[in-house]
Amino acid sequence: MGDNMIPKALKELRIQNGLTQAQFSKKLNIARQTYSAYERGVRTPDLDLIKNVSDLYGVSLDYLVRGKEETDPFASLPEDAGRLCRTFYALPPERQQEALDFIDFLEQKSRTEP
């Protein structure tokens, strides 16, 4: 089935919520056999069903399709600040320290300039 992570994500989500296939499928308003086929990868759910699962269980579409959450912890920051944070954390630790040292230098310089 290739990169299709939907069956695995559905099963993980169902188990995390302590539901049987029958209970999970009932919440989605589909037959248990249909849901079972989705979980086994025999059938692929349509986008409406995937969106319904996302809404009902508070997970992203990315989680359902790719099997992982793709969240940006800096999304709520202004664009430049988010970019700065993402870039900083992508650096290796020794480069992070150099960046912090440079920020300290800039702070010192701004205090001494009129």
Backbone torsions as a table, in degrees:
resi	resn	phi	psi	omega
1	MET	NA	-0.2	174.1
2	GLY	71.8	-132.9	-175.3
3	ASP	-86.8	4.9	-177.1
4	ASN	-68.5	109.8	-178.4
5	MET	-98.0	0.1	-176.0
6	ILE	-57.7	-47.8	-179.5
7	PRO	-57.3	-45.3	-179.6
8	LYS	-64.9	-43.6	-179.5
9	ALA	-63.9	-41.2	178.5
10	LEU	-61.3	-46.3	-178.8
11	LYS	-63.9	-45.8	179.2
12	GLU	-59.7	-43.5	-179.3
13	LEU	-64.6	-42.3	178.8
14	ARG	-62.2	-46.1	-178.3
15	ILE	-67.4	-42.0	178.4
16	GLN	-58.6	-30.3	-179.3
17	ASN	-93.8	5.0	175.9
18	GLY	63.9	35.8	-177.3
19	LEU	-111.4	148.6	171.7
20	THR	-81.2	168.5	175.8
21	GLN	-60.0	-38.5	179.9
22	ALA	-63.5	-43.9	-179.9
23	GLN	-66.8	-43.7	-178.7
24	PHE	-63.4	-45.9	-178.5
25	SER	-65.7	-34.9	178.3
26	LYS	-62.7	-41.8	178.4
27	LYS	-63.3	-29.1	-179.8
28	LEU	-90.5	-4.2	178.7
29	ASN	64.5	39.4	177.0
30	ILE	-132.0	163.0	179.1
31	ALA	-68.8	146.5	179.3
32	ARG	-59.0	-39.5	179.9
33	GLN	-62.2	-38.4	178.0
34	THR	-65.2	-46.5	179.2
35	TYR	-61.6	-43.2	179.6
36	SER	-57.5	-39.7	178.5
37	ALA	-65.3	-35.7	176.2
38	TYR	-65.7	-44.6	-176.5
39	GLU	-68.2	-31.2	178.4
40	ARG	-83.9	-9.8	179.9
41	GLY	82.7	12.0	179.3
42	VAL	-76.6	-34.6	176.7
43	ARG	-126.6	157.8	177.5
44	THR	-113.9	127.0	179.5
45	PRO	-67.4	150.8	177.1
46	ASP	-77.3	169.6	-175.8
47	LEU	-61.2	-37.3	179.1
48	ASP	-60.0	-42.0	179.5
49	LEU	-67.5	-41.4	179.0
50	ILE	-62.3	-42.3	177.4
51	LYS	-64.4	-37.9	178.0
52	ASN	-62.3	-44.7	177.6
53	VAL	-61.1	-44.4	179.5
54	SER	-57.9	-46.2	-179.6
55	ASP	-68.4	-44.8	-177.0
56	LEU	-64.5	-38.0	-172.6
57	TYR	-110.9	5.7	173.5
58	GLY	63.5	38.9	176.2
59	VAL	-117.6	158.7	-179.4
60	SER	-79.5	158.1	173.9
61	LEU	-62.1	-33.7	178.0
62	ASP	-58.8	-42.6	178.3
63	TYR	-60.8	-44.3	-177.5
64	LEU	-69.8	-36.8	-175.8
65	VAL	-87.7	-38.3	-176.3
66	ARG	-106.6	-9.9	178.1
67	GLY	82.2	11.9	179.2
68	LYS	-151.3	153.4	175.8
69	GLU	-81.7	132.8	174.5
70	GLU	-113.2	82.2	-179.5
71	THR	-108.4	145.9	177.3
72	ASP	-104.8	107.6	-178.4
73	PRO	-64.4	-11.9	-177.3
74	PHE	-107.9	11.0	-176.0
75	ALA	-61.0	-28.9	-177.2
76	SER	-82.8	-7.9	179.4
77	LEU	-80.6	159.0	171.1
78	PRO	-56.8	153.0	-172.3
79	GLU	-51.7	-48.2	-178.6
80	ASP	-64.5	-40.7	-180.0
81	ALA	-66.8	-40.6	177.3
82	GLY	-62.9	-43.1	178.4
83	ARG	-62.2	-42.8	179.2
84	LEU	-60.5	-46.7	-179.2
85	CYS	-65.2	-45.1	179.5
86	ARG	-61.1	-42.5	179.9
87	THR	-65.2	-45.1	-179.7
88	PHE	-57.7	-49.2	-176.4
89	TYR	-73.5	-13.8	175.3
90	ALA	-82.2	-14.5	-179.9
91	LEU	-77.3	151.7	172.1
92	PRO	-67.3	157.3	-175.2
93	PRO	-51.9	-40.1	-178.5
94	GLU	-67.2	-34.2	177.1
95	ARG	-73.2	-33.6	175.6
96	GLN	-60.3	-43.0	179.3
97	GLN	-63.6	-40.3	177.4
98	GLU	-62.5	-40.1	178.4
99	ALA	-63.6	-42.9	177.7
100	LEU	-63.7	-40.3	177.0
101	ASP	-61.8	-40.5	179.3
102	PHE	-67.0	-39.1	176.7
103	ILE	-62.6	-41.7	176.3
104	ASP	-59.6	-42.9	177.9
105	PHE	-59.8	-45.4	-179.8
106	LEU	-64.9	-38.6	177.4
107	GLU	-62.6	-46.2	179.0
108	GLN	-59.8	-44.9	-178.2
109	LYS	-62.9	-41.0	-178.3
110	SER	-69.7	-26.2	178.4
111	ARG	-73.2	-30.6	-176.4
112	THR	-91.5	-15.7	179.8
113	GLU	-88.0	143.7	178.9
114	PRO	-72.3	NA	NA
